[in-house]
Amino acid sequence: MLVAVAAAIGMSACAGKAPEKVDTSPLSAAYAPPFICNYVPKAAVEQMTGVRDPLATGSLNPAVKDRPAIGACSIFQNSGDKPSILRITLDTAGSRGQINEQLQDGSKPLPPIVPDGVGYYVKDANMETRVGSVLVRGKERLGVELVRGVKGRDNEADVVALMKLIAPKLIVGTGTPPPETKD
């Protein structure tokens, strides 16, 4: 075993690559452009996934007069086979009962984020960097699934911080869009 570790260290030294330093700073609390899928700060996505210039598809749309909150955003790594790294969903299928069941099953409660909102977050026991979170207010439900975070970062804190950034814009129904940006 020790020989294998020494060999691995030797190979990385021969390759001339220093181990990548992990940014362990808390996720930025700045809600600033550019945005992904209309409402998700790109800088926050890059910091929590470690992927620069990720690919994205979809849009998120808060409720307005005659239209319910709805949308989906899928974010992918921009190289290789382009695996999914982050998913965000917004719909009107939420209920406090769903949240209470998850909390009874051991999920952690989200801190207060929006008035009358309740939610949870949970780390996938089988995957070190996979964390999911759901926030419900009335029937509006916002889900954030960090499919692949950065090893060495506090992925649970990242998911909660992202929820704090985007939920007030999406689930409260203020209808206040972010500033227009070129993405």
C-alpha positions in Angstrom: 0.0 0.0 0.0 2.8 2.4 1.0 4.6 1.6 -2.3 1.5 2.5 -4.3 1.2 5.8 -2.6 4.9 6.6 -3.1 4.5 5.6 -6.8 1.5 7.8 -7.2 3.4 10.8 -5.6 6.4 10.1 -7.8 4.2 10.0 -11.0 2.6 13.3 -10.2 6.0 14.8 -9.5 7.3 13.4 -12.9 4.3 14.8 -14.7 5.2 18.3 -13.3 1.6 18.9 -12.1 1.1 20.4 -8.6 -2.1 19.3 -7.0 -4.9 21.8 -7.7 -5.7 24.1 -4.8 -9.3 24.0 -3.8 -11.1 27.3 -3.2 -12.7 26.6 0.2 -14.0 30.2 0.7 -17.8 30.5 1.3 -19.9 30.8 -1.8 -20.2 34.4 -2.9 -23.4 36.1 -1.6 -23.3 38.6 -4.5 -26.4 38.4 -6.7 -24.8 39.8 -9.8 -24.6 39.2 -13.5 -23.9 37.4 -15.6 -26.7 34.9 -15.0 -27.4 31.4 -16.1 -31.0 30.4 -16.9 -32.1 34.0 -16.2 -31.6 34.0 -12.4 -28.6 31.9 -11.4 -25.3 33.9 -10.9 -22.7 32.3 -13.1 -19.9 33.1 -10.6 -21.7 31.1 -7.9 -22.1 28.1 -10.2 -18.4 28.2 -11.2 -17.3 28.4 -7.6 -19.4 25.6 -6.3 -18.7 23.2 -9.3 -15.2 24.2 -10.1 -16.2 24.4 -13.8 -15.4 27.6 -15.7 -17.8 28.6 -18.4 -20.2 25.8 -17.8 -22.8 24.9 -20.5 -26.5 25.5 -19.6 -29.9 24.9 -20.9 -33.3 26.0 -19.8 -34.9 28.9 -18.0 -36.4 29.7 -14.6 -39.5 32.0 -14.5 -41.1 33.2 -11.3 -44.8 33.5 -11.0 -46.5 36.5 -12.6 -50.2 37.4 -12.8 -51.6 34.5 -14.8 -48.6 32.3 -15.0 -47.3 30.0 -12.2 -43.6 29.7 -11.3 -42.1 27.2 -13.6 -38.8 26.2 -15.2 -35.8 24.0 -15.2 -32.1 24.7 -15.6 -29.5 22.1 -16.3 -25.8 22.9 -16.1 -23.1 20.8 -17.6 -19.4 20.5 -17.6 -18.0 22.0 -20.8 -15.5 19.3 -21.7 -15.3 15.6 -22.1 -18.6 13.8 -22.2 -20.2 17.0 -20.7 -21.8 15.4 -17.6 -24.6 17.2 -15.7 -23.1 19.1 -12.7 -26.1 21.1 -11.3 -29.9 21.0 -11.8 -32.4 23.6 -10.7 -36.2 23.1 -10.9 -39.1 25.4 -10.2 -42.7 24.2 -10.2 -46.0 24.4 -8.4 -46.1 20.9 -7.0 -44.8 21.8 -3.5 -46.3 21.0 -0.1 -45.2 21.3 3.5 -46.0 17.6 3.9 -43.2 16.7 1.4 -40.8 18.8 3.4 -41.9 17.3 6.8 -41.5 13.8 5.5 -37.9 14.5 4.4 -37.1 16.1 7.7 -38.5 13.1 9.6 -36.3 10.9 7.4 -33.2 12.7 8.5 -32.7 15.6 6.1 -31.5 18.9 7.6 -33.8 21.9 7.7 -33.0 24.9 5.6 -32.6 28.2 7.5 -35.3 30.8 6.9 -34.8 32.1 3.4 -38.2 33.4 2.2 -41.3 34.4 4.2 -43.5 31.3 4.9 -41.0 29.1 3.2 -39.8 25.8 4.5 -37.2 23.4 3.2 -34.5 20.8 3.6 -31.2 19.8 2.3 -29.5 16.4 2.2 -26.2 15.0 1.2 -26.1 11.8 -0.9 -24.5 9.2 1.3 -23.2 7.3 -1.7 -21.6 10.3 -3.5 -19.2 12.5 -1.6 -20.1 15.8 -3.4 -23.8 15.3 -4.3 -26.2 17.4 -2.3 -29.9 18.2 -2.9 -32.2 20.9 -1.5 -35.9 21.8 -1.8 -37.7 24.9 -0.6 -41.5 25.2 -0.6 -43.7 28.3 -0.2 -47.4 27.6 -0.7 -47.4 25.4 -3.8 -44.2 26.9 -5.3 -41.3 24.5 -5.0 -37.6 25.3 -5.9 -35.1 22.4 -6.0 -31.4 22.6 -6.3 -29.4 19.5 -6.9 -25.6 19.8 -6.9 -24.8 16.6 -9.0 -21.1 17.1 -8.8 -19.5 19.6 -6.4 -15.8 20.1 -5.7 -14.0 17.7 -3.3 -12.7 19.7 -0.4 -15.5 22.3 -0.5 -18.5 22.4 1.9 -21.0 21.3 -0.8 -23.9 21.4 1.7 -23.1 25.0 2.5 -22.8 25.8 -1.2 -26.3 24.4 -1.9 -27.8 26.3 1.0 -26.0 29.5 -0.1 -27.2 29.1 -3.7 -30.8 28.6 -2.5 -30.4 31.8 -0.4 -29.2 33.7 -3.6 -31.9 32.6 -6.0 -35.0 31.7 -3.9 -35.9 35.3 -3.1 -36.0 36.1 -6.8 -37.8 33.0 -7.9 -40.1 31.7 -5.2 -41.4 34.8 -3.6 -43.0 36.0 -6.8 -41.7 39.5 -6.7 -41.6 39.5 -10.5 -38.4 41.5 -10.4 -36.1 40.2 -13.1 -32.4 40.5 -12.9 -30.6 43.1 -15.0 -30.3 42.1 -18.6 -26.9 40.5 -19.4 -25.1 38.9 -22.3 -24.3 35.3 -21.6 
